[in-house]
Structure formats: C-alpha cells, structure tokens
Amino acid sequence: MGLQKKSSSATWVSLSKGVLSTKRDGMKEEFEALCGRLIGLEFSDKKLPETFGSKEIRQLTITVSDGRANYKLGVDSSSGYGRQLKAKLANILDFSHEIELVPTYVDETKAAGMFVNSGGSPVKQLWRKDLPLEGMPAATCTQFKGKDLWDYSEQEKFIEQYIVEHVVPRIAAVEGFEQDFAGEASSQELQEFDDKNEGEAGEEDDAPF
C-alpha cells in the first residue's frame, strides 16, 4: 500500500546500528545521511532472513532521488526508525523540498531513531506518546509472568492508514507519480533487499514513538 514511481531502477540502502550503506561491485560505502527528494513511499509485508530470526514485519519503504539516481530504504515500520520516520514525514506539507534523513542508534539501549530535515529545517513529530493524533487507538497492556506486555498493533494500523490517506497524496501531488495500492513490492525488489540490506532487526526501543 503506498506510492512508487513507475521506474523501479534504484539502489537499495542498508541501515544497521545507525549507519547507512550501499554495496556496489562488492564494495561497501557508508554514509551518515540520505538526502534528496522523496518520490515514493509504500508499506508491504516482509519476512526477514534467517539471520534476523525469520520474523515477519510490516516494512516501510521510501524512495529518494538526488537528481542523478534513486535510492530505496526499507525499515521495520514499528521500529524506532520507522516510528519516527512516519511521525516526521507526516508533518511535512510540501515535498517539493529536499529532505535529509539522519538515523541515530544507541548501543547500550538499542534505541533507534531518525532525524528528518526538510528544506534545511528540522522536522518535528506530528504526534507523540503524550500528544496522539485525534482518533488514534491507545496501546493495550496485558501481563505475562508479572511483566507488562504492550500491544501497539491497532495503533500501527491507524498510523499507516493516516500516512496513506494524508502523506502519500502530498508526495504524489509534486510530480504526479502514480499510486500503487497493491500492497506488495515486486519479488525482484524483495530479493534485492535480502541480498543487499543488512536490516535493522532488534534495533528499536520499547516506546511507541
């Protein structure tokens, strides 16, 4: 579910422990930020490789163009990266400006996040734990062996629908990219992600935003 430009030619960007990287001809190149125009955003179901426990996630994939090439970045939508990315992209009204994405990661706590700049200015989250969107479902809590277990699944569904209804049209309006609501990335792209992306499994904190 989401938006992607017709051309699928793009370089996958890996994100692991706050470090962005690409691989070309077997050579790995690391960099601190992903910069350019946001030209695509979509959600899809994905099963991670065995090295990450073969768990299934809801993946958020964005496509960024720097004017010379397109780059795709896929993150777990419910991870620290994904939650902050959604909350900040939702607060951008004009996607004709370039954005800058700078991931953060703290080893001690495994807390992951994402700084977002638009047009050279930092973007704040549209919602927070203490300031939710109107109508956003609250997380539910159950206890297991004396420990609190929080379920954010309904909240995540609500946020995804909000992104599709409010953010995707803003991206599409800039250059008229066609919307694709099939909800699945192509098998070739998923294979490319498996081959090139180190993933960010386990790199998330417990807070919802």
C-alpha positions as CSV (number, residue, x, y, z in Angstrom):
1,M,0.0,0.0,0.0
2,G,1.5,3.3,-1.0
3,L,3.2,5.2,-3.8
4,Q,6.1,4.4,-6.0
5,K,7.4,5.9,-9.2
6,K,7.0,3.8,-12.4
7,S,10.7,3.2,-12.8
8,S,11.9,0.5,-10.3
9,S,15.6,1.2,-11.0
10,A,17.1,2.2,-7.7
11,T,19.9,1.4,-5.3
12,W,19.0,-0.3,-2.0
13,V,20.4,1.5,1.1
14,S,21.1,-0.6,4.1
15,L,20.6,0.6,7.7
16,S,22.3,-1.1,10.6
17,K,23.0,0.4,14.0
18,G,22.5,3.9,12.8
19,V,24.8,3.5,9.8
20,L,23.6,3.9,6.2
21,S,25.5,2.0,3.5
22,T,25.3,0.8,-0.1
23,K,27.1,-2.0,-1.9
24,R,28.4,-1.7,-5.5
25,D,30.6,-4.2,-7.2
26,G,31.2,-5.9,-3.8
27,M,32.4,-2.7,-2.2
28,K,30.6,-1.3,0.8
29,E,30.3,2.5,1.2
30,E,29.0,4.0,4.4
31,F,27.5,7.5,4.9
32,E,25.7,9.5,7.6
33,A,22.6,10.8,5.8
34,L,20.3,10.1,2.9
35,C,19.4,13.3,1.0
36,G,17.2,14.2,-1.9
37,R,13.5,14.4,-2.9
38,L,11.1,11.9,-1.5
39,I,9.4,10.4,-4.6
40,G,7.9,7.2,-3.2
41,L,6.5,5.6,0.0
42,E,4.9,2.2,0.4
43,F,4.1,-0.4,3.0
44,S,4.4,-4.1,2.5
45,D,4.6,-7.4,4.4
46,K,8.1,-8.9,4.5
47,K,9.8,-11.9,6.1
48,L,13.3,-11.2,7.3
49,P,16.2,-13.6,6.5
50,E,17.1,-16.3,9.0
51,T,20.0,-14.2,10.3
52,F,17.3,-12.0,11.8
53,G,15.1,-14.7,13.1
54,S,12.9,-15.1,10.0
55,K,10.3,-12.9,11.7
56,E,7.6,-11.2,9.6
57,I,7.4,-7.4,9.7
58,R,5.5,-4.6,8.1
59,Q,8.0,-2.8,6.1
60,L,8.1,0.9,5.3
61,T,10.0,1.6,2.1
62,I,10.8,5.1,0.9
63,T,12.4,6.1,-2.4
64,V,14.6,9.2,-2.6
65,S,16.0,10.9,-5.7
66,D,19.1,13.1,-5.6
67,G,18.5,14.1,-9.2
68,R,21.1,11.6,-10.6
69,A,19.9,8.3,-9.0
70,N,17.1,6.8,-7.0
71,Y,17.7,5.2,-3.6
72,K,15.4,2.9,-1.6
73,L,15.5,2.5,2.1
74,G,13.4,-0.2,3.9
75,V,12.8,-0.2,7.6
76,D,10.6,-2.1,10.0
77,S,7.5,0.2,10.3
78,S,7.2,-0.4,14.0
79,S,10.9,0.0,14.9
80,G,12.3,3.2,16.3
81,Y,13.5,4.2,12.8
82,G,10.0,3.6,11.3
83,R,8.0,5.2,14.0
84,Q,10.0,8.5,14.0
85,L,10.1,8.5,10.2
86,K,6.3,8.2,9.9
87,A,5.7,10.8,12.6
88,K,8.0,13.3,11.0
89,L,7.2,12.8,7.3
90,A,3.5,13.3,8.3
91,N,4.5,16.8,9.4
92,I,5.9,17.8,6.0
93,L,3.3,19.7,3.9
94,D,5.5,20.4,0.8
95,F,7.5,17.5,-0.6
96,S,9.0,19.7,-3.4
97,H,11.8,20.4,-1.0
98,E,14.7,18.1,-0.5
99,I,14.8,16.0,2.7
100,E,17.7,14.8,4.8
101,L,17.4,11.6,6.9
102,V,20.0,11.0,9.6
103,P,19.5,7.8,11.6
104,T,20.5,7.5,15.2
105,Y,21.3,4.5,17.4
106,V,22.4,4.0,21.0
107,D,24.3,0.7,21.6
108,E,23.6,0.5,25.3
109,T,19.8,0.7,25.0
110,K,19.4,-0.4,21.3
111,A,17.3,2.8,20.9
112,A,16.9,3.7,17.2
113,G,15.6,7.0,15.8
114,M,15.6,9.3,12.8
115,F,16.4,13.0,12.4
116,V,14.5,14.5,9.5
117,N,15.2,17.9,7.8
118,S,13.1,19.4,5.1
119,G,14.3,22.4,3.1
120,G,17.2,22.7,5.6
121,S,15.0,22.9,8.7
122,P,14.4,20.2,11.3
123,V,11.0,18.5,11.2
124,K,9.2,17.7,14.5
125,Q,7.0,14.7,15.1
126,L,3.3,15.3,14.2
127,W,2.3,13.1,17.1
128,R,4.0,11.9,20.3
129,K,3.1,9.5,23.1
130,D,1.7,12.4,25.2
131,L,0.1,14.1,22.1
132,P,-1.5,11.4,19.9
133,L,-3.4,12.0,16.7
134,E,-7.2,12.5,17.1
135,G,-8.8,9.1,17.0
136,M,-5.6,7.2,17.4
137,P,-6.2,4.0,19.4
138,A,-4.4,3.6,22.7
139,A,-1.9,0.7,23.1
140,T,-3.3,-2.2,25.1
141,C,-1.5,-3.8,28.0
142,T,-1.6,-7.4,29.3
143,Q,0.5,-9.1,31.9
144,F,2.7,-12.2,31.4
145,K,4.6,-13.7,34.3
146,G,4.4,-10.4,36.1
147,K,5.6,-8.3,33.2
148,D,3.7,-5.7,31.2
149,L,3.3,-6.5,27.5
150,W,2.2,-3.6,25.3
151,D,0.4,-4.2,22.0
152,Y,0.6,-1.3,19.5
153,S,-0.8,-3.3,16.5
154,E,-4.1,-1.3,16.2
155,Q,-2.2,2.0,16.7
156,E,0.2,1.0,13.9
157,K,-2.6,0.2,11.6
158,F,-4.2,3.6,12.3
159,I,-0.9,5.4,11.6
160,E,-0.3,3.5,8.4
161,Q,-3.8,4.4,7.1
162,Y,-3.1,8.0,8.1
163,I,0.1,8.1,6.1
164,V,-1.6,6.5,3.1
165,E,-4.5,9.0,3.2
166,H,-2.6,12.2,4.0
167,V,1.1,11.9,3.2
168,V,1.1,9.8,0.0
169,P,-1.2,12.3,-1.8
170,R,1.2,15.1,-0.9
171,I,4.1,13.2,-2.4
172,A,2.1,12.3,-5.5
173,A,1.0,15.9,-6.0
174,V,4.5,17.1,-6.6
175,E,5.2,15.4,-9.9
176,G,2.1,13.3,-10.4
177,F,3.6,9.9,-9.5
178,E,1.1,7.1,-10.0
179,Q,-0.3,5.5,-6.9
180,D,0.1,1.8,-6.3
181,F,-2.2,0.3,-3.7
182,A,-1.3,-3.3,-4.4
183,G,0.4,-3.5,-1.1
184,E,3.3,-5.7,-2.2
185,A,6.8,-4.9,-3.5
186,S,7.9,-6.8,-6.5
187,S,9.6,-10.2,-5.9
188,Q,12.7,-8.9,-7.7
189,E,12.9,-5.9,-5.3
190,L,12.4,-8.0,-2.2
191,Q,15.2,-10.3,-3.4
192,E,17.4,-7.3,-3.9
193,F,16.6,-6.2,-0.3
194,D,17.5,-9.6,1.0
195,D,20.8,-9.6,-0.8
196,K,21.9,-6.0,-0.1
197,N,20.2,-4.9,3.1
198,E,21.7,-5.8,6.4
199,G,18.4,-4.9,8.1
200,E,17.8,-3.3,11.4
201,A,16.1,-6.2,13.3
202,G,16.3,-5.7,17.1
203,E,17.3,-2.0,16.7
204,E,14.3,-0.5,18.4
205,D,13.3,0.8,21.7
206,D,10.1,0.0,23.6
207,A,8.4,3.4,23.3
208,P,5.8,3.7,20.6
209,F,7.2,7.0,19.2
